[in-house]
């Protein structure tokens, strides 16, 4: 049997609703050999049981933690199990199509890319709407009043465009940005970049990693012959709400933005940061406040119900994050005596 070139690391994104469909999609649509490490962060009992059964049946490694995980913590847990030339990070709400992995590997082999991102849609496969088709991210330096100011430039190509009308325009190309929805990485690059930065709790981690790759001399490509789609908000399931509320909490996002700003020595007064400060909590509004209001009000006077639930969210969200922080502190103390130092630690960004 041919030894796999790639290990797929599957990690939780924001919910567990699509777990079985996404996992089955990988096994149904992947022709080349692969290893799989599945990281499960406190999924509900039925999902936990399903993953345990699938791990035994299909022979993949299952890493289970009985608490919710920051995205990069989950990815690093899987990354430490990788011994193949390539690793694919993929979220647990992503559906893949035939040939997706073969195309990513082929692009990396032919171009020498350190990172390859597939053409990525958003929503069910039938929707055919583009989320990612390459992108740009780098630091722009501007001199003003004898001072050099640094800001972040980020741009997504073909974002929210219909796939049917634009697919012919998208060719394999070197770019600067890939996303952790699905991303193939040459494992050698981690010797230069270090492990994924776990201080980025819930946002901007893909920007950070791609800029570190560029800083280390690696290249990023988009490979449109590989197509995947991530499916947010497929169903409204109460058992997912605790994780969802934590995953998109104000505290986690503010901490991430602060760390990103300090790491890359960029100011927080430009539009890149101000837009995110202005829209704190928008995912909870979309995934919790409005759906709950509609269920309670059955479409009648949902605006007033939403106002009440929004107040509950603003009161409850800090409590959830404070409790999680307290529990995390306890876990760290319990593990401190058995912690082993790990190579390839996160590295600091360098000012140009």
VOZA-80511 format. One record per residue (C-alpha): residue in one letter; x, y, z. Coordinates in steps of 0.001 Angstrom, whole numbers, plus 524288, in hexadecimal, padded with zeros to 5 digits. Layout:
BEGIN
aXYZ
...
END
This chain:
BEGIN
x800008000080000
x8050180D757FC4E
x808A3815A68081B
x80023821E480894
x8063782EED80542
x7FC448365580D49
x7F59E8364A81A79
x7E85283CA981B9D
x7E62B843AD8288A
x7D7A5845C282AAE
x7D46384FAE83539
x7C7E1855D983A9C
x7C4458632783547
x7B80C8685783BF2
x7AE0A85D4C83CE3
x7ACE984E8B83BD5
x7A0C784DBD8334B
x7A7A284998826DC
x7B14083FF882CF4
x7AC7783373826A7
x7A9A28393E81938
x7B6DD83FF58189F
x7BE76833F981CFD
x7B74082B2A8137A
x7B9D383519808C3
x7C87A8339180ADA
x7C81A824C5809FA
x7BEF3824C97FE41
x7C66382ED27F62B
x7D4BE82C7A7F91F
x7DBB08235B7EFA1
x7E9C4824DC7F441
x7EEB281E3D800BB
x7EE3C8269080D02
x7EF798260281BAB
x7E4F982C8D823D1
x7E5F98329583140
x7D8C1836ED83662
x7D8D9840B48418B
x7CC3D840CC8495D
x7CA6584BBD85322
x7BF068486B85C13
x7B525844A5851AE
x7A7778407E85644
x7A5C28323385AAD
x79FF582D5084DDE
x7AADF83387845E8
x7B50F82E5684F54
x7AFA28209984DEB
x7AF21821D683F15
x7BD628261983E66
x7C1C481B0F84757
x7BABF8113883EBC
x7C0308170983231
x7CDF58176B837BF
x7CD71808CB83A76
x7C715805A482D6A
x7CFB580E11824B3
x7DC2480DAF82CC3
x7DEB181C2382E80
x7E4728224A83AB4
x7DA7C8290E84352
x7DEDB8333584D34
x7D3FD8366B856CA
x7D4078419C86081
x7C8AE84389869D3
x7C9158523886858
x7C79B85BA585D06
x7D3EB85EED85589
x7D96686B4C84FA7
x7DB1E8689D840FF
x7E9F98692A840CC
x7EAD0860E184D19
x7E2CE8567584634
x7EB1D8574A839E4
x7F7C18565A8418A
x7F2D784A3C848A2
x7F123843EF83B60
x7FDAB8498D835B2
x805D08430A84040
x80134835DF83B07
x80556838AF82CF9
x810F78319282704
x80DC98337681894
x8136983D8A80F04
x8066E844B580E9D
x7FB80847D481801
x7EDD984C7A81496
x7E6928546081EB5
x7D7FD8534881C7B
x7CC85857B3824C7
x7C1A084E9D82910
x7B76F855CE820F0
x7BE2A85452813B5
x7B95984BC480885
x7C317847867FE25
x7C1548435F7EFFF
x7C7F2838917E7FF
x7D65383B077E55E
x7D79C845E37EF6C
x7E385840617F671
x7EA8B83B507EA5D
x7E9DB848F07E464
x7EF5084F6D7F091
x7FACF8460A7F13A
x7FD5D847647E2B4
x7FDCB856307E3D3
x8075A855887EF2F
x8100D84BBB7E813
x81036853797DB59
x8121C860FF7E131
x819A985E3D7EDB2
x80F45865BB7F527
x80FA78659A803EB
x800FD867DC80496
x7F622864837FB01
x7E800868877FCAB
x7DCDB862B07F4C3
x7D22486A5F7EE37
x7C8DA86B817F9BA
x7BA4186D817F970
x7B0DD8714E80426
x7A42586A39806A6
x79F4385D1680180
x7A58F8581B7F4F6
x7997085BAD7ED2A
x79B0686A0E7F0AD
x7A7A386B7C7E8DA
x7ABA4878697EF14
x7BA1187B9E7F079
x7BFEE87EE27FD9A
x7CE6787E147FA27
x7D5E487D8F7ED54
x7E2F9882C37F1B8
x7E5C788F507F8C9
x7EF68899517FDBC
x7F4E089C2680B24
x800DC8A3F680EB8
x8056A8AF71816C3
x805608BCC081042
x80ECC8C6FA8156A
x80B488D551813C4
x8133E8E114817D2
x80BBF8EC6781DB0
x810FF8F7C0825A4
x81E848F168825C2
x818C98E50C82BA7
x817138D7E282539
x809D18D1E18279A
x806D78C3AC824EB
x7F9748BEA882131
x7F3B28B1D481C83
x7EF6A8B00E80E7B
x7E5D18A4D380C66
x7DDF38A17D80048
x7D6418957B7FC28
x7D559892AA7EDA6
x7C7E888FCB7E7AA
x7C1A1890437F51E
x7B2D688DA27F4BC
x7B2E488C757E5EC
x7AABA881CA7DF55
x7B341876227DBEE
x7ACAB873517CEEA
x7AF87880E17C98A
x7BD778822A7CE57
x7C3AB874AC7CEB8
x7C995876057C116
x7D079882647C5A1
x7D74D87B977D0EE
x7E447875267CDE4
x7EEDE86F497D659
x7F68B87AE07DB57
x8000987EFB7E5C6
x7F99C887A47EFD5
x7FBB888B847FE01
x7F025885FB80556
x7E9B8878E98083C
x7DF918759B81272
x7DEB286B2181CDF
x7D18B8669D817C4
x7DA6B85E0880F84
x7E8F985FE780D8D
x7F40A856DE8095D
x80133859F280F8B
x80EC78547B80D2F
x8127F84FFB81AD7
x820988547A81940
x81C25862A6819F6
x818E3861018286A
x8277B85FE882B2C
x8280386E428275A
x81AC88738582B95
x8192286BD183820
x80C668659983C3B
x7FFC486CF5839F6
x7FE398787684326
x7F5068747284E28
x7F3B48826185315
x7EB1B8852D8475D
x7DF0087FBF84DCA
x7D4D3880C784317
x7D83C88A198380A
x7E2F288EB082EC2
x7EA9A88208830B0
x7EAF287F5D8220D
x7F06688CFB81F5D
x7FAD088B0E829A0
x7FF0187DDA82468
x7FF6D881EA8162A
x807A788DE881948
x810F58857C8213B
x8121487C39815A9
x81577887A280CBE
x81F1C88CBF816C1
x8258D87F50816D0
x826E987F6D80805
x81B858765A8050D
x811458786C7FA94
x80271877577FACD
x7FA3B872967EF65
x7EBD1871437EC5C
x7E846864CF7E4EF
x7DAAB866307DED6
x7D9FA858297D9CA
x7D850854887E815
x7CADC858B27ECC4
x7C558858247FA80
x7BA9985F9780174
x7B825862C580FA6
x7AA3A862A9814A6
x7A77386C1881FD0
x79A6686CA4826D4
x795178605082095
x78BF785DA082BE9
x7887C86417838AA
x78BF785A4684355
x78BF185E6885188
x796DA8550385574
x7A03E85CAB84CC4
x79D55869E4852BA
x7A6FF869A385E06
x7B2658671F854E2
x7AD2B870C084AD3
x7ABD287B7D85507
x7B9A887937859F4
x7BF75877E384C5C
x7BA62885398485C
x7BAEA88C018558D
x7BF0789A26856D7
x7C9A78968486081
x7D02088CB385772
x7CF7C895DD84BDB
x7D4A38A1B885328
x7DFD9899B9858B3
x7E3148948784B1D
x7E2F78A1F3844D4
x7EB828A79384FA3
x7F57489CAE84E30
x7F56F89DB083F5C
x7F77F8AC6484028
x802E28AB338499C
x8092D89FC984283
x809588A6A58355E
x80B968B45683AD2
x7FFA58BA2683449
x7F6B08C4AE8396A
x7E8878C1E983C96
x7E2B88CEB3837BE
x7E2108CB478294F
x7D6218C577822A0
x7DB2F8B771823C7
x7D98F8B7A883286
x7CED28C1BE833FA
x7C5808B9BD82B9F
x7C7958AE0783480
x7C5D98B5D5840F6
x7B95F8BBA283B65
x7B3BE8AE478380A
x7B7558A6C284457
x7AD5889C1784692
x7A78189C26838E4
x7A8C988D5F837CC
x7A14088B7684481
x79706894DC83F53
x795C188CAB83316
x7972387F3783922
x7906B880EF84651
x788B988D808485B
x780B688DCB83BD1
x77E0687F2183AB0
x779CC87E85848F5
x770E388A4584756
x76A8B8845A83B4E
x768408775E8422E
x7624687DB884E1A
x759F9887A1846E4
x7569387ED083B55
x758DD88A4E83257
x75030893B883A02
x7567589F3984120
x763AF898A083FFE
x76A478A5FC84011
x7663D8A86284E27
x769B689A9985238
x7770089C4784BB0
x779898A891853CA
x777338A0E886051
x77FB58957985BFE
x78A5E89EE3857C1
x78AC28A44C86593
x78B918967F86AE6
x796CA893A2861A4
x79E4289FC186611
x79C8289B8E87435
x79F0988D118722A
x7AA9D88D59868D9
x7B47A893218727D
x7B0128893687CB1
x7B2A887DE58736B
x7C025882C486FD8
x7C3A98858487E15
x7BFA0877C388204
x7C777871FC876E1
x7D36387A0987ACA
x7D24387533888D3
x7D1358671E8845D
x7DCBD868EC87B30
x7E50486E2D88659
x7E1C48620F88E4F
x7E56185926882EE
x7F2548600E8812A
x7F5A285E9088F8B
x7F21A8502D88F3A
x7FA7184DFC88331
x805F08568588729
x80D3084BA088DFE
x80C79842D4881F4
x80E4B84CF387735
x8192C849C786DA2
x81F5D854508655A
x81C4B852E3856DA
x824FF8569E84B76
x8208C85FCD840AC
x81A5986994849FD
x813888757F84434
x81CF787FC783F6C
x81BA688E6484016
x818C58968083427
x823E589EBD82F38
x822BA8ACEA82B52
x828108AFA681DE7
END
